[in-house]
Amino acid sequence: MEDYSRSHERQLVVKAKRTSKWQAPNGETVKINFDGALDKEKKFAGIGVIGRNSKGKVLGTLCNTVTGIKDPEIIEGMAAVRAAEYACMMGFQKIILEGDALGIVAQIAYDQGRNQSAVGNRVMDTRLELNHLVEWPCSHTRRETNGAAYRLARIVVDRLESLTWNGGYLEDIKDIVIHEMLLLI
């Protein structure tokens, strides 16, 4: 059991990225970016998730609606859960889970099930999903480099509908995706 625990310890990449561009993963690893957006007046939120390979090619996206929540941290936690579920659903084995909510990312990387808050439950759910994967380091990024996931989250807040694309993405984020791919060259 001790060997299992050691082999499943995760690492948090919390470098303060001074770059204004999305960073591609290496090799066969898929980067899964997630974000949440909230309209507090309507008590309506959106979750955005995008998966990309080392060339920046979009492997799929999803955006979901959430109602009745007005806490941004809970929305970010829910976005992390959906990102982990999405990675498992797509059959990815090695991922980098990346978001712009440092508190959530740090808790996913280090939490050992002691956080009993509403966010702690989301963290635990995320880790349970991620433990099905071979590799899943967590990475914190700035909002500027998490633009596609954020825009997906905002789209569902504005449109009030959930959407998923396997192997593609919504036309509304095409400009961000192309821009970020060109920066990789």
ZIKAJO-V651132 format. One record per run of one state. SS is the DSSP state (h for helix, s for strand, l for the rest). FROM is the first residue (numbers start at 1). TO is the last residue. Records with the same first field share a line. If there is no record, write none. Layout:
SS = FROM-TO / FROM-TO
This chain:
l = 1-1 / 8-11 / 14-29 / 40-43 / 53-57 / 68-71 / 91-93 / 100-101 / 111-117 / 131-134 / 141-142 / 160-162 / 167-170 / 185-185
h = 2-7 / 72-90 / 102-110 / 118-130 / 143-159 / 171-184
s = 12-13 / 30-39 / 44-52 / 58-67 / 94-99 / 135-140 / 163-166
